[in-house]
């Protein structure tokens, strides 16, 4: 099994910054794409950022220019640097990884970490 453990959420004022991390553990042969998603109360889960194992990134317009995703393949860890945070960024942030194990390729999710941006 693959476990994703997130860290770095918290409370920050608008305009501030936070850095999230997510470490994957288990017997992992390889990890393809990793990403961050978020879900605000009463809303659907939405994409925040993705990164391939080759370093190609993808962001929606809502976070482009403010958020930066990166990864350390040797540590099976993905990061999300969030700058110029806005109250509308408040949500539970989930890490996702598409990992290959002895069970085949599957998508795994972390438990979520709360990010709250006060105005």
ABEGO torsion letter per residue (X at the ends): XBBBBBBGBEBBBBGBBBBBBBBBBEBBABBBBBBBBBBBBGBBBBBABBBBAAGBBBBBAAABGABBBBBBAAAGBBBBBBBGBBAAABBBBBBBBBBBBAAEBBBBBBAEBBBBBBX
